[in-house]
Amino acid sequence: MWYWAGIFALFCCLFLIIEEIIYYLWNRYVYGPNYEGKSKWKNRAKAFIRLFKRKSPTGIHETHEEESPL
């Protein structure tokens, strides 16, 4: 009996996934691609990656030359 409940749950999940795909494709057909949304998410992803990148240390360059008293 439990396998019928599992089959029913899988059928519902599959139906929801197919319905969302159809909804997404129809909106893309009607309104066109969303370029602003894509660029927004790309910028967010780049900012997130920049958080974890190691920053290069800024070194002090010594010249071993005497400064003029001017």
Phi and psi restraints in degrees (range 20) as a CNS / XPLOR table:
assign (resid 1 and name C) (resid 2 and name N)
       (resid 2 and name CA) (resid 2 and name C) 1.0 -65.6 20.0 2
assign (resid 2 and name N) (resid 2 and name CA)
       (resid 2 and name C) (resid 3 and name N) 1.0 -28.2 20.0 2
assign (resid 2 and name C) (resid 3 and name N)
       (resid 3 and name CA) (resid 3 and name C) 1.0 -69.9 20.0 2
assign (resid 3 and name N) (resid 3 and name CA)
       (resid 3 and name C) (resid 4 and name N) 1.0 -27.7 20.0 2
assign (resid 3 and name C) (resid 4 and name N)
       (resid 4 and name CA) (resid 4 and name C) 1.0 -67.2 20.0 2
assign (resid 4 and name N) (resid 4 and name CA)
       (resid 4 and name C) (resid 5 and name N) 1.0 -38.0 20.0 2
assign (resid 4 and name C) (resid 5 and name N)
       (resid 5 and name CA) (resid 5 and name C) 1.0 -65.8 20.0 2
assign (resid 5 and name N) (resid 5 and name CA)
       (resid 5 and name C) (resid 6 and name N) 1.0 -38.9 20.0 2
assign (resid 5 and name C) (resid 6 and name N)
       (resid 6 and name CA) (resid 6 and name C) 1.0 -66.4 20.0 2
assign (resid 6 and name N) (resid 6 and name CA)
       (resid 6 and name C) (resid 7 and name N) 1.0 -42.3 20.0 2
assign (resid 6 and name C) (resid 7 and name N)
       (resid 7 and name CA) (resid 7 and name C) 1.0 -64.5 20.0 2
assign (resid 7 and name N) (resid 7 and name CA)
       (resid 7 and name C) (resid 8 and name N) 1.0 -41.8 20.0 2
assign (resid 7 and name C) (resid 8 and name N)
       (resid 8 and name CA) (resid 8 and name C) 1.0 -62.7 20.0 2
assign (resid 8 and name N) (resid 8 and name CA)
       (resid 8 and name C) (resid 9 and name N) 1.0 -42.3 20.0 2
assign (resid 8 and name C) (resid 9 and name N)
       (resid 9 and name CA) (resid 9 and name C) 1.0 -65.1 20.0 2
assign (resid 9 and name N) (resid 9 and name CA)
       (resid 9 and name C) (resid 10 and name N) 1.0 -41.4 20.0 2
assign (resid 9 and name C) (resid 10 and name N)
       (resid 10 and name CA) (resid 10 and name C) 1.0 -64.8 20.0 2
assign (resid 10 and name N) (resid 10 and name CA)
       (resid 10 and name C) (resid 11 and name N) 1.0 -40.0 20.0 2
assign (resid 10 and name C) (resid 11 and name N)
       (resid 11 and name CA) (resid 11 and name C) 1.0 -62.3 20.0 2
assign (resid 11 and name N) (resid 11 and name CA)
       (resid 11 and name C) (resid 12 and name N) 1.0 -42.7 20.0 2
assign (resid 11 and name C) (resid 12 and name N)
       (resid 12 and name CA) (resid 12 and name C) 1.0 -64.3 20.0 2
assign (resid 12 and name N) (resid 12 and name CA)
       (resid 12 and name C) (resid 13 and name N) 1.0 -43.0 20.0 2
assign (resid 12 and name C) (resid 13 and name N)
       (resid 13 and name CA) (resid 13 and name C) 1.0 -63.3 20.0 2
assign (resid 13 and name N) (resid 13 and name CA)
       (resid 13 and name C) (resid 14 and name N) 1.0 -43.3 20.0 2
assign (resid 13 and name C) (resid 14 and name N)
       (resid 14 and name CA) (resid 14 and name C) 1.0 -63.5 20.0 2
assign (resid 14 and name N) (resid 14 and name CA)
       (resid 14 and name C) (resid 15 and name N) 1.0 -41.8 20.0 2
assign (resid 14 and name C) (resid 15 and name N)
       (resid 15 and name CA) (resid 15 and name C) 1.0 -62.2 20.0 2
assign (resid 15 and name N) (resid 15 and name CA)
       (resid 15 and name C) (resid 16 and name N) 1.0 -43.1 20.0 2
assign (resid 15 and name C) (resid 16 and name N)
       (resid 16 and name CA) (resid 16 and name C) 1.0 -63.9 20.0 2
assign (resid 16 and name N) (resid 16 and name CA)
       (resid 16 and name C) (resid 17 and name N) 1.0 -41.1 20.0 2
assign (resid 16 and name C) (resid 17 and name N)
       (resid 17 and name CA) (resid 17 and name C) 1.0 -65.6 20.0 2
assign (resid 17 and name N) (resid 17 and name CA)
       (resid 17 and name C) (resid 18 and name N) 1.0 -45.5 20.0 2
assign (resid 17 and name C) (resid 18 and name N)
       (resid 18 and name CA) (resid 18 and name C) 1.0 -64.3 20.0 2
assign (resid 18 and name N) (resid 18 and name CA)
       (resid 18 and name C) (resid 19 and name N) 1.0 -40.7 20.0 2
assign (resid 18 and name C) (resid 19 and name N)
       (resid 19 and name CA) (resid 19 and name C) 1.0 -63.6 20.0 2
assign (resid 19 and name N) (resid 19 and name CA)
       (resid 19 and name C) (resid 20 and name N) 1.0 -40.8 20.0 2
assign (resid 19 and name C) (resid 20 and name N)
       (resid 20 and name CA) (resid 20 and name C) 1.0 -68.0 20.0 2
assign (resid 20 and name N) (resid 20 and name CA)
       (resid 20 and name C) (resid 21 and name N) 1.0 -36.2 20.0 2
assign (resid 20 and name C) (resid 21 and name N)
       (resid 21 and name CA) (resid 21 and name C) 1.0 -64.7 20.0 2
assign (resid 21 and name N) (resid 21 and name CA)
       (resid 21 and name C) (resid 22 and name N) 1.0 -44.0 20.0 2
assign (resid 21 and name C) (resid 22 and name N)
       (resid 22 and name CA) (resid 22 and name C) 1.0 -63.4 20.0 2
assign (resid 22 and name N) (resid 22 and name CA)
       (resid 22 and name C) (resid 23 and name N) 1.0 -42.6 20.0 2
assign (resid 22 and name C) (resid 23 and name N)
       (resid 23 and name CA) (resid 23 and name C) 1.0 -61.6 20.0 2
assign (resid 23 and name N) (resid 23 and name CA)
       (resid 23 and name C) (resid 24 and name N) 1.0 -44.7 20.0 2
assign (resid 23 and name C) (resid 24 and name N)
       (resid 24 and name CA) (resid 24 and name C) 1.0 -62.9 20.0 2
assign (resid 24 and name N) (resid 24 and name CA)
       (resid 24 and name C) (resid 25 and name N) 1.0 -46.5 20.0 2
assign (resid 24 and name C) (resid 25 and name N)
       (resid 25 and name CA) (resid 25 and name C) 1.0 -66.4 20.0 2
assign (resid 25 and name N) (resid 25 and name CA)
       (resid 25 and name C) (resid 26 and name N) 1.0 -38.2 20.0 2
assign (resid 25 and name C) (resid 26 and name N)
       (resid 26 and name CA) (resid 26 and name C) 1.0 -65.6 20.0 2
assign (resid 26 and name N) (resid 26 and name CA)
       (resid 26 and name C) (resid 27 and name N) 1.0 -43.9 20.0 2
assign (resid 26 and name C) (resid 27 and name N)
       (resid 27 and name CA) (resid 27 and name C) 1.0 -64.3 20.0 2
assign (resid 27 and name N) (resid 27 and name CA)
       (resid 27 and name C) (resid 28 and name N) 1.0 -36.4 20.0 2
assign (resid 27 and name C) (resid 28 and name N)
       (resid 28 and name CA) (resid 28 and name C) 1.0 -67.4 20.0 2
assign (resid 28 and name N) (resid 28 and name CA)
       (resid 28 and name C) (resid 29 and name N) 1.0 -36.8 20.0 2
assign (resid 28 and name C) (resid 29 and name N)
       (resid 29 and name CA) (resid 29 and name C) 1.0 -67.6 20.0 2
assign (resid 29 and name N) (resid 29 and name CA)
       (resid 29 and name C) (resid 30 and name N) 1.0 -42.7 20.0 2
assign (resid 29 and name C) (resid 30 and name N)
       (resid 30 and name CA) (resid 30 and name C) 1.0 -74.7 20.0 2
assign (resid 30 and name N) (resid 30 and name CA)
       (resid 30 and name C) (resid 31 and name N) 1.0 -47.9 20.0 2
assign (resid 30 and name C) (resid 31 and name N)
       (resid 31 and name CA) (resid 31 and name C) 1.0 -99.3 20.0 2
assign (resid 31 and name N) (resid 31 and name CA)
       (resid 31 and name C) (resid 32 and name N) 1.0 -11.9 20.0 2
assign (resid 31 and name C) (resid 32 and name N)
       (resid 32 and name CA) (resid 32 and name C) 1.0 86.1 20.0 2
assign (resid 32 and name N) (resid 32 and name CA)
       (resid 32 and name C) (resid 33 and name N) 1.0 172.2 20.0 2
assign (resid 32 and name C) (resid 33 and name N)
       (resid 33 and name CA) (resid 33 and name C) 1.0 -68.4 20.0 2
assign (resid 33 and name N) (resid 33 and name CA)
       (resid 33 and name C) (resid 34 and name N) 1.0 151.3 20.0 2
assign (resid 33 and name C) (resid 34 and name N)
       (resid 34 and name CA) (resid 34 and name C) 1.0 -99.4 20.0 2
assign (resid 34 and name N) (resid 34 and name CA)
       (resid 34 and name C) (resid 35 and name N) 1.0 89.1 20.0 2
assign (resid 34 and name C) (resid 35 and name N)
       (resid 35 and name CA) (resid 35 and name C) 1.0 -72.5 20.0 2
assign (resid 35 and name N) (resid 35 and name CA)
       (resid 35 and name C) (resid 36 and name N) 1.0 -34.5 20.0 2
assign (resid 35 and name C) (resid 36 and name N)
       (resid 36 and name CA) (resid 36 and name C) 1.0 -65.9 20.0 2
assign (resid 36 and name N) (resid 36 and name CA)
       (resid 36 and name C) (resid 37 and name N) 1.0 -41.2 20.0 2
assign (resid 36 and name C) (resid 37 and name N)
       (resid 37 and name CA) (resid 37 and name C) 1.0 -65.8 20.0 2
assign (resid 37 and name N) (resid 37 and name CA)
       (resid 37 and name C) (resid 38 and name N) 1.0 -38.5 20.0 2
assign (resid 37 and name C) (resid 38 and name N)
       (resid 38 and name CA) (resid 38 and name C) 1.0 -64.3 20.0 2
assign (resid 38 and name N) (resid 38 and name CA)
       (resid 38 and name C) (resid 39 and name N) 1.0 -45.2 20.0 2
assign (resid 38 and name C) (resid 39 and name N)
       (resid 39 and name CA) (resid 39 and name C) 1.0 -66.9 20.0 2
assign (resid 39 and name N) (resid 39 and name CA)
       (resid 39 and name C) (resid 40 and name N) 1.0 -33.8 20.0 2
assign (resid 39 and name C) (resid 40 and name N)
       (resid 40 and name CA) (resid 40 and name C) 1.0 -63.6 20.0 2
assign (resid 40 and name N) (resid 40 and name CA)
       (resid 40 and name C) (resid 41 and name N) 1.0 -44.7 20.0 2
assign (resid 40 and name C) (resid 41 and name N)
       (resid 41 and name CA) (resid 41 and name C) 1.0 -70.6 20.0 2
assign (resid 41 and name N) (resid 41 and name CA)
       (resid 41 and name C) (resid 42 and name N) 1.0 -33.5 20.0 2
assign (resid 41 and name C) (resid 42 and name N)
       (resid 42 and name CA) (resid 42 and name C) 1.0 -64.6 20.0 2
assign (resid 42 and name N) (resid 42 and name CA)
       (resid 42 and name C) (resid 43 and name N) 1.0 -42.2 20.0 2
assign (resid 42 and name C) (resid 43 and name N)
       (resid 43 and name CA) (resid 43 and name C) 1.0 -65.0 20.0 2
assign (resid 43 and name N) (resid 43 and name CA)
       (resid 43 and name C) (resid 44 and name N) 1.0 -38.5 20.0 2
assign (resid 43 and name C) (resid 44 and name N)
       (resid 44 and name CA) (resid 44 and name C) 1.0 -65.5 20.0 2
assign (resid 44 and name N) (resid 44 and name CA)
       (resid 44 and name C) (resid 45 and name N) 1.0 -40.2 20.0 2
assign (resid 44 and name C) (resid 45 and name N)
       (resid 45 and name CA) (resid 45 and name C) 1.0 -66.4 20.0 2
assign (resid 45 and name N) (resid 45 and name CA)
       (resid 45 and name C) (resid 46 and name N) 1.0 -40.5 20.0 2
assign (resid 45 and name C) (resid 46 and name N)
       (resid 46 and name CA) (resid 46 and name C) 1.0 -63.9 20.0 2
assign (resid 46 and name N) (resid 46 and name CA)
       (resid 46 and name C) (resid 47 and name N) 1.0 -41.2 20.0 2
assign (resid 46 and name C) (resid 47 and name N)
       (resid 47 and name CA) (resid 47 and name C) 1.0 -64.9 20.0 2
assign (resid 47 and name N) (resid 47 and name CA)
       (resid 47 and name C) (resid 48 and name N) 1.0 -38.4 20.0 2
assign (resid 47 and name C) (resid 48 and name N)
       (resid 48 and name CA) (resid 48 and name C) 1.0 -65.7 20.0 2
assign (resid 48 and name N) (resid 48 and name CA)
       (resid 48 and name C) (resid 49 and name N) 1.0 -40.8 20.0 2
assign (resid 48 and name C) (resid 49 and name N)
       (resid 49 and name CA) (resid 49 and name C) 1.0 -67.3 20.0 2
assign (resid 49 and name N) (resid 49 and name CA)
       (resid 49 and name C) (resid 50 and name N) 1.0 -37.8 20.0 2
assign (resid 49 and name C) (resid 50 and name N)
       (resid 50 and name CA) (resid 50 and name C) 1.0 -63.0 20.0 2
assign (resid 50 and name N) (resid 50 and name CA)
       (resid 50 and name C) (resid 51 and name N) 1.0 -25.8 20.0 2
assign (resid 50 and name C) (resid 51 and name N)
       (resid 51 and name CA) (resid 51 and name C) 1.0 -63.6 20.0 2
assign (resid 51 and name N) (resid 51 and name CA)
       (resid 51 and name C) (resid 52 and name N) 1.0 -34.2 20.0 2
assign (resid 51 and name C) (resid 52 and name N)
       (resid 52 and name CA) (resid 52 and name C) 1.0 -98.0 20.0 2
assign (resid 52 and name N) (resid 52 and name CA)
       (resid 52 and name C) (resid 53 and name N) 1.0 -7.3 20.0 2
assign (resid 52 and name C) (resid 53 and name N)
       (resid 53 and name CA) (resid 53 and name C) 1.0 -74.2 20.0 2
assign (resid 53 and name N) (resid 53 and name CA)
       (resid 53 and name C) (resid 54 and name N) 1.0 141.0 20.0 2
assign (resid 53 and name C) (resid 54 and name N)
       (resid 54 and name CA) (resid 54 and name C) 1.0 -75.8 20.0 2
assign (resid 54 and name N) (resid 54 and name CA)
       (resid 54 and name C) (resid 55 and name N) 1.0 130.8 20.0 2
assign (resid 54 and name C) (resid 55 and name N)
       (resid 55 and name CA) (resid 55 and name C) 1.0 -83.5 20.0 2
assign (resid 55 and name N) (resid 55 and name CA)
       (resid 55 and name C) (resid 56 and name N) 1.0 140.5 20.0 2
assign (resid 55 and name C) (resid 56 and name N)
       (resid 56 and name CA) (resid 56 and name C) 1.0 -74.2 20.0 2
assign (resid 56 and name N) (resid 56 and name CA)
       (resid 56 and name C) (resid 57 and name N) 1.0 135.5 20.0 2
assign (resid 56 and name C) (resid 57 and name N)
       (resid 57 and name CA) (resid 57 and name C) 1.0 -69.4 20.0 2
assign (resid 57 and name N) (resid 57 and name CA)
       (resid 57 and name C) (resid 58 and name N) 1.0 140.9 20.0 2
assign (resid 57 and name C) (resid 58 and name N)
       (resid 58 and name CA) (resid 58 and name C) 1.0 -90.9 20.0 2
assign (resid 58 and name N) (resid 58 and name CA)
       (resid 58 and name C) (resid 59 and name N) 1.0 114.0 20.0 2
assign (resid 58 and name C) (resid 59 and name N)
       (resid 59 and name CA) (resid 59 and name C) 1.0 -91.2 20.0 2
assign (resid 59 and name N) (resid 59 and name CA)
       (resid 59 and name C) (resid 60 and name N) 1.0 155.3 20.0 2
assign (resid 59 and name C) (resid 60 and name N)
       (resid 60 and name CA) (resid 60 and name C) 1.0 -94.5 20.0 2
assign (resid 60 and name N) (resid 60 and name CA)
       (resid 60 and name C) (resid 61 and name N) 1.0 124.0 20.0 2
assign (resid 60 and name C) (resid 61 and name N)
       (resid 61 and name CA) (resid 61 and name C) 1.0 -88.2 20.0 2
assign (resid 61 and name N) (resid 61 and name CA)
       (resid 61 and name C) (resid 62 and name N) 1.0 120.8 20.0 2
assign (resid 61 and name C) (resid 62 and name N)
       (resid 62 and name CA) (resid 62 and name C) 1.0 -98.5 20.0 2
assign (resid 62 and name N) (resid 62 and name CA)
       (resid 62 and name C) (resid 63 and name N) 1.0 137.8 20.0 2
assign (resid 62 and name C) (resid 63 and name N)
       (resid 63 and name CA) (resid 63 and name C) 1.0 -103.4 20.0 2
assign (resid 63 and name N) (resid 63 and name CA)
       (resid 63 and name C) (resid 64 and name N) 1.0 -15.2 20.0 2
assign (resid 63 and name C) (resid 64 and name N)
       (resid 64 and name CA) (resid 64 and name C) 1.0 59.8 20.0 2
assign (resid 64 and name N) (resid 64 and name CA)
       (resid 64 and name C) (resid 65 and name N) 1.0 26.5 20.0 2
assign (resid 64 and name C) (resid 65 and name N)
       (resid 65 and name CA) (resid 65 and name C) 1.0 -116.1 20.0 2
assign (resid 65 and name N) (resid 65 and name CA)
       (resid 65 and name C) (resid 66 and name N) 1.0 146.1 20.0 2
assign (resid 65 and name C) (resid 66 and name N)
       (resid 66 and name CA) (resid 66 and name C) 1.0 -78.8 20.0 2
assign (resid 66 and name N) (resid 66 and name CA)
       (resid 66 and name C) (resid 67 and name N) 1.0 139.7 20.0 2
assign (resid 66 and name C) (resid 67 and name N)
       (resid 67 and name CA) (resid 67 and name C) 1.0 -81.3 20.0 2
assign (resid 67 and name N) (resid 67 and name CA)
       (resid 67 and name C) (resid 68 and name N) 1.0 147.3 20.0 2
assign (resid 67 and name C) (resid 68 and name N)
       (resid 68 and name CA) (resid 68 and name C) 1.0 -77.1 20.0 2
assign (resid 68 and name N) (resid 68 and name CA)
       (resid 68 and name C) (resid 69 and name N) 1.0 145.8 20.0 2
assign (resid 68 and name C) (resid 69 and name N)
       (resid 69 and name CA) (resid 69 and name C) 1.0 -75.3 20.0 2
assign (resid 69 and name N) (resid 69 and name CA)
       (resid 69 and name C) (resid 70 and name N) 1.0 10.4 20.0 2
